[in-house]
Amino acid sequence: MQFRKAEPADVPVLMSIYEEGRKSIRTFGIDQWQNGYPAEADVREDIALSRLWLICGDDGMICGVFAFIDDGEPTYDVIHNGVWLTGDTHNYAAVHRVAVSMAARGTGSAGCMMDKAAEMAAEIGMTSVRIDTHEGNLAMRGMLEKNGFTCCGVIYLANGDPRVAYEKKI
């Protein structure tokens, strides 16, 4: 597996992977990502800000995608029903918009992306990686726990929706 930053030419493939993710999440009977998020505008913004990363197979095919954000996440400023492992520090990287193509499910791509995010965070002096997901997204929650993330509490998105918050110390 190889990593590279996403480019504008990748947008059609990425939108297809995100649509596969929406369909997969829909099977859980939850509303996460069911309103068209992430939209093409979100993907293009992540690319323009140089924070969207791809994991590719040896054949160059895109297997998965994640946004790596190292300048804070406002919705992580307050956590309910728990505490962050590293306290209230802002010395963390956030990971968002994680998706794996249907063809790459079960290959360990998601875990590799979490490892890459931790590696990237460590390289820039961060002490942890934080991520959140819908309470009912059991596949994502299981993957996070399998890859060393600890459930820390609940955060609220800007629109008021609750999300289960995870953190992994580096």
DRENMI-432983 format. One record per residue (C-alpha): chain; x, y, z; residue number from 1; residue in one letter. Coordinates in Angstrom, 3 decimals. Example, Ala and Ser with C-alpha at 12.3 -4.5 7.8 and 13.67 -1.06 7.14 Angstrom:
% DRENMI-432983
@ch=A, x=12.300, y=-4.500, z=7.800, i=1, aa=A
@ch=A, x=13.670, y=-1.060, z=7.140, i=2, aa=S
This chain:
% DRENMI-432983
@ch=A, x=0.000, y=0.000, z=0.000, i=1, aa=M
@ch=A, x=1.142, y=3.506, z=-0.810, i=2, aa=Q
@ch=A, x=-0.035, y=6.936, z=0.305, i=3, aa=F
@ch=A, x=-0.303, y=10.126, z=-1.682, i=4, aa=R
@ch=A, x=-2.155, y=13.409, z=-1.520, i=5, aa=K
@ch=A, x=-5.363, y=13.629, z=-3.507, i=6, aa=A
@ch=A, x=-5.411, y=15.672, z=-6.699, i=7, aa=E
@ch=A, x=-8.311, y=17.309, z=-8.567, i=8, aa=P
@ch=A, x=-8.250, y=14.496, z=-11.149, i=9, aa=A
@ch=A, x=-9.117, y=12.043, z=-8.323, i=10, aa=D
@ch=A, x=-12.456, y=13.708, z=-7.517, i=11, aa=V
@ch=A, x=-14.703, y=11.394, z=-9.606, i=12, aa=P
@ch=A, x=-13.214, y=8.258, z=-8.004, i=13, aa=V
@ch=A, x=-13.395, y=9.806, z=-4.537, i=14, aa=L
@ch=A, x=-17.037, y=10.763, z=-4.990, i=15, aa=M
@ch=A, x=-17.748, y=7.166, z=-5.991, i=16, aa=S
@ch=A, x=-15.967, y=5.866, z=-2.869, i=17, aa=I
@ch=A, x=-17.902, y=8.290, z=-0.659, i=18, aa=Y
@ch=A, x=-21.162, y=7.158, z=-2.291, i=19, aa=E
@ch=A, x=-20.241, y=3.549, z=-1.517, i=20, aa=E
@ch=A, x=-19.632, y=4.667, z=2.062, i=21, aa=G
@ch=A, x=-23.058, y=6.328, z=2.225, i=22, aa=R
@ch=A, x=-24.714, y=3.128, z=1.000, i=23, aa=K
@ch=A, x=-22.801, y=1.058, z=3.536, i=24, aa=S
@ch=A, x=-23.672, y=3.383, z=6.424, i=25, aa=I
@ch=A, x=-27.331, y=3.382, z=5.319, i=26, aa=R
@ch=A, x=-27.456, y=-0.352, z=6.131, i=27, aa=T
@ch=A, x=-26.916, y=0.547, z=9.802, i=28, aa=F
@ch=A, x=-30.152, y=2.541, z=9.729, i=29, aa=G
@ch=A, x=-28.441, y=5.767, z=10.780, i=30, aa=I
@ch=A, x=-28.432, y=9.202, z=9.193, i=31, aa=D
@ch=A, x=-24.649, y=9.733, z=9.086, i=32, aa=Q
@ch=A, x=-23.583, y=10.983, z=5.618, i=33, aa=W
@ch=A, x=-27.122, y=10.505, z=4.255, i=34, aa=Q
@ch=A, x=-27.539, y=14.187, z=3.380, i=35, aa=N
@ch=A, x=-24.912, y=14.108, z=0.617, i=36, aa=G
@ch=A, x=-21.927, y=14.760, z=2.874, i=37, aa=Y
@ch=A, x=-19.137, y=14.797, z=2.011, i=38, aa=P
@ch=A, x=-20.101, y=16.745, z=-1.071, i=39, aa=A
@ch=A, x=-17.855, y=17.411, z=-4.032, i=40, aa=E
@ch=A, x=-17.230, y=20.912, z=-2.670, i=41, aa=A
@ch=A, x=-15.916, y=19.384, z=0.585, i=42, aa=D
@ch=A, x=-13.586, y=17.089, z=-1.357, i=43, aa=V
@ch=A, x=-12.314, y=19.911, z=-3.562, i=44, aa=R
@ch=A, x=-11.726, y=22.121, z=-0.502, i=45, aa=E
@ch=A, x=-9.756, y=19.347, z=1.211, i=46, aa=D
@ch=A, x=-7.642, y=18.953, z=-1.929, i=47, aa=I
@ch=A, x=-7.080, y=22.711, z=-2.224, i=48, aa=A
@ch=A, x=-5.997, y=22.797, z=1.433, i=49, aa=L
@ch=A, x=-3.649, y=19.848, z=0.800, i=50, aa=S
@ch=A, x=-5.193, y=17.743, z=3.565, i=51, aa=R
@ch=A, x=-6.838, y=14.876, z=1.684, i=52, aa=L
@ch=A, x=-4.833, y=11.651, z=1.600, i=53, aa=W
@ch=A, x=-5.298, y=8.481, z=-0.396, i=54, aa=L
@ch=A, x=-4.198, y=4.930, z=0.198, i=55, aa=I
@ch=A, x=-3.528, y=3.117, z=-3.050, i=56, aa=C
@ch=A, x=-2.834, y=-0.483, z=-3.905, i=57, aa=G
@ch=A, x=0.369, y=-1.557, z=-5.596, i=58, aa=D
@ch=A, x=-1.504, y=-1.221, z=-8.888, i=59, aa=D
@ch=A, x=-2.187, y=2.469, z=-8.152, i=60, aa=G
@ch=A, x=-5.921, y=1.968, z=-7.591, i=61, aa=M
@ch=A, x=-7.375, y=4.189, z=-4.864, i=62, aa=I
@ch=A, x=-8.443, y=2.002, z=-1.939, i=63, aa=C
@ch=A, x=-9.375, y=4.657, z=0.610, i=64, aa=G
@ch=A, x=-9.366, y=8.293, z=1.582, i=65, aa=V
@ch=A, x=-9.088, y=10.425, z=4.712, i=66, aa=F
@ch=A, x=-8.735, y=14.093, z=5.608, i=67, aa=A
@ch=A, x=-5.834, y=14.915, z=7.937, i=68, aa=F
@ch=A, x=-6.355, y=18.198, z=9.766, i=69, aa=I
@ch=A, x=-3.558, y=19.595, z=11.915, i=70, aa=D
@ch=A, x=-4.922, y=23.025, z=12.811, i=71, aa=D
@ch=A, x=-7.640, y=22.051, z=15.269, i=72, aa=G
@ch=A, x=-11.266, y=21.015, z=15.203, i=73, aa=E
@ch=A, x=-13.662, y=23.467, z=16.898, i=74, aa=P
@ch=A, x=-16.197, y=20.750, z=17.716, i=75, aa=T
@ch=A, x=-13.541, y=19.020, z=19.844, i=76, aa=Y
@ch=A, x=-13.178, y=22.022, z=22.171, i=77, aa=D
@ch=A, x=-15.907, y=20.646, z=24.451, i=78, aa=V
@ch=A, x=-16.388, y=16.954, z=25.204, i=79, aa=I
@ch=A, x=-19.349, y=15.616, z=27.167, i=80, aa=H
@ch=A, x=-19.646, y=12.469, z=29.297, i=81, aa=N
@ch=A, x=-15.890, y=11.967, z=29.360, i=82, aa=G
@ch=A, x=-12.485, y=13.541, z=28.823, i=83, aa=V
@ch=A, x=-9.835, y=13.521, z=26.135, i=84, aa=W
@ch=A, x=-6.869, y=11.273, z=26.911, i=85, aa=L
@ch=A, x=-4.517, y=14.221, z=26.449, i=86, aa=T
@ch=A, x=-6.707, y=16.755, z=28.236, i=87, aa=G
@ch=A, x=-7.763, y=20.046, z=26.744, i=88, aa=D
@ch=A, x=-4.582, y=20.458, z=24.732, i=89, aa=T
@ch=A, x=-4.856, y=21.500, z=21.102, i=90, aa=H
@ch=A, x=-1.770, y=19.452, z=20.232, i=91, aa=N
@ch=A, x=-3.647, y=16.844, z=18.181, i=92, aa=Y
@ch=A, x=-4.457, y=16.034, z=14.586, i=93, aa=A
@ch=A, x=-8.040, y=15.336, z=13.559, i=94, aa=A
@ch=A, x=-9.076, y=12.746, z=11.001, i=95, aa=V
@ch=A, x=-12.318, y=13.156, z=9.076, i=96, aa=H
@ch=A, x=-14.117, y=11.865, z=5.989, i=97, aa=R
@ch=A, x=-12.658, y=8.332, z=6.163, i=98, aa=V
@ch=A, x=-13.878, y=5.925, z=3.489, i=99, aa=A
@ch=A, x=-12.680, y=2.684, z=1.928, i=100, aa=V
@ch=A, x=-13.771, y=1.463, z=-1.504, i=101, aa=S
@ch=A, x=-15.979, y=-1.616, z=-1.606, i=102, aa=M
@ch=A, x=-13.237, y=-3.441, z=-3.507, i=103, aa=A
@ch=A, x=-10.749, y=-2.780, z=-0.686, i=104, aa=A
@ch=A, x=-12.994, y=-3.662, z=2.269, i=105, aa=R
@ch=A, x=-11.414, y=-6.253, z=4.512, i=106, aa=G
@ch=A, x=-7.869, y=-5.547, z=3.310, i=107, aa=T
@ch=A, x=-6.772, y=-3.546, z=6.345, i=108, aa=G
@ch=A, x=-6.783, y=-0.267, z=4.404, i=109, aa=S
@ch=A, x=-8.685, y=1.605, z=7.121, i=110, aa=A
@ch=A, x=-6.220, y=0.507, z=9.793, i=111, aa=G
@ch=A, x=-3.312, y=1.497, z=7.543, i=112, aa=C
@ch=A, x=-4.870, y=4.945, z=7.139, i=113, aa=M
@ch=A, x=-5.156, y=5.339, z=10.923, i=114, aa=M
@ch=A, x=-1.516, y=4.286, z=11.293, i=115, aa=D
@ch=A, x=-0.507, y=6.805, z=8.613, i=116, aa=K
@ch=A, x=-2.450, y=9.568, z=10.373, i=117, aa=A
@ch=A, x=-0.659, y=8.778, z=13.652, i=118, aa=A
@ch=A, x=2.699, y=8.744, z=11.853, i=119, aa=E
@ch=A, x=1.977, y=12.092, z=10.188, i=120, aa=M
@ch=A, x=0.838, y=13.605, z=13.486, i=121, aa=A
@ch=A, x=3.986, y=12.407, z=15.257, i=122, aa=A
@ch=A, x=6.177, y=13.873, z=12.509, i=123, aa=E
@ch=A, x=4.774, y=17.338, z=13.207, i=124, aa=I
@ch=A, x=4.962, y=17.024, z=16.999, i=125, aa=G
@ch=A, x=1.339, y=16.240, z=17.804, i=126, aa=M
@ch=A, x=0.598, y=14.135, z=20.882, i=127, aa=T
@ch=A, x=-2.534, y=12.410, z=19.605, i=128, aa=S
@ch=A, x=-5.041, y=11.795, z=16.834, i=129, aa=V
@ch=A, x=-8.742, y=12.464, z=17.373, i=130, aa=R
@ch=A, x=-11.712, y=11.293, z=15.333, i=131, aa=I
@ch=A, x=-15.474, y=11.019, z=15.768, i=132, aa=D
@ch=A, x=-18.294, y=8.944, z=14.339, i=133, aa=T
@ch=A, x=-21.997, y=8.260, z=14.715, i=134, aa=H
@ch=A, x=-22.881, y=6.095, z=17.721, i=135, aa=E
@ch=A, x=-24.511, y=3.568, z=15.396, i=136, aa=G
@ch=A, x=-21.564, y=3.278, z=13.001, i=137, aa=N
@ch=A, x=-20.421, y=0.031, z=14.578, i=138, aa=L
@ch=A, x=-18.020, y=-0.859, z=11.766, i=139, aa=A
@ch=A, x=-16.108, y=2.400, z=12.177, i=140, aa=M
@ch=A, x=-16.162, y=2.175, z=15.961, i=141, aa=R
@ch=A, x=-14.845, y=-1.374, z=15.848, i=142, aa=G
@ch=A, x=-12.065, y=-0.401, z=13.435, i=143, aa=M
@ch=A, x=-11.024, y=2.505, z=15.665, i=144, aa=L
@ch=A, x=-10.917, y=0.364, z=18.804, i=145, aa=E
@ch=A, x=-9.018, y=-2.373, z=16.962, i=146, aa=K
@ch=A, x=-6.443, y=0.245, z=15.954, i=147, aa=N
@ch=A, x=-5.749, y=1.624, z=19.420, i=148, aa=G
@ch=A, x=-8.286, y=4.449, z=19.696, i=149, aa=F
@ch=A, x=-10.101, y=4.970, z=22.989, i=150, aa=T
@ch=A, x=-13.685, y=6.164, z=23.258, i=151, aa=C
@ch=A, x=-13.471, y=9.413, z=25.243, i=152, aa=C
@ch=A, x=-17.019, y=10.811, z=25.283, i=153, aa=G
@ch=A, x=-19.407, y=12.720, z=23.055, i=154, aa=V
@ch=A, x=-18.871, y=15.829, z=20.968, i=155, aa=I
@ch=A, x=-21.503, y=17.810, z=19.105, i=156, aa=Y
@ch=A, x=-21.176, y=18.815, z=15.469, i=157, aa=L
@ch=A, x=-21.870, y=22.419, z=14.478, i=158, aa=A
@ch=A, x=-25.439, y=21.389, z=13.567, i=159, aa=N
@ch=A, x=-25.969, y=19.875, z=17.041, i=160, aa=G
@ch=A, x=-25.725, y=16.205, z=16.078, i=161, aa=D
@ch=A, x=-23.904, y=14.089, z=18.681, i=162, aa=P
@ch=A, x=-20.879, y=12.009, z=17.734, i=163, aa=R
@ch=A, x=-18.828, y=9.508, z=19.703, i=164, aa=V
@ch=A, x=-15.312, y=10.901, z=20.099, i=165, aa=A
@ch=A, x=-12.135, y=8.816, z=20.025, i=166, aa=Y
@ch=A, x=-8.504, y=9.589, z=20.666, i=167, aa=E
@ch=A, x=-5.231, y=7.728, z=20.233, i=168, aa=K
@ch=A, x=-2.099, y=8.888, z=22.024, i=169, aa=K
@ch=A, x=1.024, y=8.843, z=19.905, i=170, aa=I
